[in-house]
Amino acid sequence: MKKRSKRVIYPGTFDPITNGHLDIIKRAADLFDEIVVAVAKSSEKGPMFSHKQRLVMAEAACEEIDNVTIEGFSNLLVEFCREKEAAIIIRGLRAVSDFEYELQMGYANASLAPEIETVYLMPSLENAFISSSVVRAILKHDASCAHLLPPKVNSIIEESIKCI
């Protein structure tokens, strides 16, 4: 039997990375040997933060988790998984609305790369309502979202807002 890598990919735009994302990352880090947080370039989504800023925020949020690395990508997710020799994709599920989208994406990825599995994790209850879109909406109204973000990410965002 072939020994499989315990490296997994947790992909997303992370615009910005939230406490909900960090919850999934920490829990995945307890389950697997190595987590690659894959920050998608996703220019078609029109992110609030640049790809470089999102990478910096992800690095800051995860710097104290030993088995987590941060990488950017702009190709197909399954191709990125193959490049990294990862056979598992981690995805978070908050609500039923997430399930339909994630199921569709999981099937699409399976059709392209049947050797790659998708594993779904639910965030802890206190983080279940947090999404990057909620954070962006709050930020657009100049309100504090410090309670939704890792402290270092909140500091980075506050500093970038001061520079505008």
C-alpha positions in Angstrom: 0.0 0.0 0.0 1.3 3.4 -1.0 2.0 5.8 1.9 0.1 9.0 1.4 1.4 12.4 2.3 -0.3 14.1 5.3 0.1 17.4 3.6 -3.2 19.2 3.1 -4.2 22.3 1.3 -6.6 24.9 2.8 -7.4 27.2 -0.1 -9.2 30.5 -0.2 -9.0 34.2 -1.0 -8.7 35.1 2.7 -9.8 38.6 2.0 -9.0 39.1 4.9 -8.2 36.0 6.9 -10.6 35.8 9.9 -11.0 34.1 13.2 -13.2 31.6 11.4 -10.4 30.7 9.0 -7.9 30.5 11.8 -10.2 28.2 13.7 -10.3 25.8 10.7 -6.5 26.1 10.3 -5.8 25.3 14.0 -8.1 22.3 13.9 -6.6 21.0 10.7 -3.1 21.5 12.1 -4.1 19.1 15.0 -5.3 16.5 12.4 -2.7 16.6 9.7 1.1 16.8 9.6 1.4 19.9 7.4 -1.1 22.5 6.3 -0.5 24.7 3.3 -2.8 27.8 3.5 -3.1 28.5 -0.2 -4.0 32.2 -0.9 -5.7 32.5 -4.2 -4.9 35.4 -6.4 -8.6 35.6 -7.4 -8.5 38.9 -9.2 -11.9 38.1 -10.8 -13.4 38.3 -7.3 -12.2 41.9 -6.9 -10.7 41.5 -3.5 -10.5 44.4 -1.1 -6.8 43.6 -0.2 -4.0 42.9 -2.7 -2.7 39.4 -3.0 0.5 40.5 -1.3 -1.5 42.0 1.6 -3.5 38.8 2.0 -0.3 36.7 2.1 1.2 39.0 4.8 -2.0 38.8 6.8 -2.2 35.0 6.5 1.5 34.7 7.6 0.9 37.0 10.6 -2.2 35.0 11.6 -0.5 31.6 11.4 3.1 32.4 12.5 2.7 30.6 15.8 1.4 27.4 14.3 4.5 25.2 13.5 3.1 23.0 10.8 1.4 25.7 8.7 3.0 27.4 5.7 1.5 30.1 3.5 1.7 30.1 -0.3 0.0 32.0 -3.0 -1.4 30.4 -6.1 -3.2 31.4 -9.3 -3.6 28.1 -11.1 -6.3 25.5 -10.8 -6.5 24.2 -7.2 -6.1 20.6 -8.2 -2.9 21.5 -10.1 -1.6 23.3 -7.1 -2.4 20.2 -4.9 -0.4 18.1 -7.4 2.5 20.5 -7.3 2.6 20.3 -3.5 2.0 16.5 -3.5 -1.1 17.0 -1.3 -4.0 14.5 -1.7 -6.4 16.4 0.6 -8.2 19.7 0.3 -9.6 21.2 3.5 -12.8 23.3 3.2 -14.8 25.0 5.9 -18.6 24.8 6.2 -20.5 27.3 8.2 -24.1 27.0 7.0 -26.3 25.2 4.6 -25.7 27.9 2.0 -22.0 27.0 2.1 -22.8 23.3 1.6 -24.3 23.7 -1.9 -21.4 25.7 -3.2 -18.8 23.5 -1.5 -20.4 20.3 -2.8 -20.4 21.6 -6.3 -16.7 22.7 -6.0 -15.8 19.3 -4.4 -17.4 17.4 -7.3 -15.8 19.7 -9.9 -12.3 19.1 -8.3 -13.0 15.3 -8.1 -13.9 15.3 -11.8 -10.5 16.9 -12.6 -8.5 14.9 -10.0 -10.2 11.8 -8.6 -7.1 11.1 -6.5 -7.6 14.2 -4.4 -10.1 14.1 -1.5 -12.0 17.1 0.0 -12.5 17.1 3.7 -15.0 19.5 5.3 -14.6 21.0 8.8 -17.1 23.1 10.6 -15.8 26.1 12.6 -16.5 26.3 16.3 -19.8 27.7 17.2 -18.4 31.1 18.2 -16.9 31.5 14.8 -19.7 30.0 12.7 -21.1 33.4 11.6 -17.8 35.0 10.6 -17.0 35.5 6.9 -14.6 37.7 5.0 -17.6 39.4 3.3 -19.0 40.3 6.7 -15.7 41.7 7.8 -15.3 43.7 4.5 -18.8 45.1 4.9 -18.0 46.3 8.4 -14.6 47.8 7.3 -16.4 49.7 4.5 -18.5 51.4 7.1 -15.4 52.4 9.2 -16.5 50.2 12.1 -14.3 47.9 14.2 -14.2 44.2 13.4 -11.3 43.5 15.9 -13.5 40.8 17.5 -13.7 38.9 14.2 -10.0 39.0 13.2 -6.8 37.6 14.6 -5.1 40.4 16.6 -2.1 40.7 14.2 -4.4 40.8 11.2 -6.5 43.5 12.8 -3.3 45.6 13.4 -2.2 45.2 9.8 -5.6 46.3 8.6 -5.7 49.3 11.0 -2.3 50.4 9.8 -3.2 50.1 6.1 -6.4 52.2 6.7 -4.3 54.9 8.4 -2.2 55.0 5.2 -5.2 55.7 2.9 
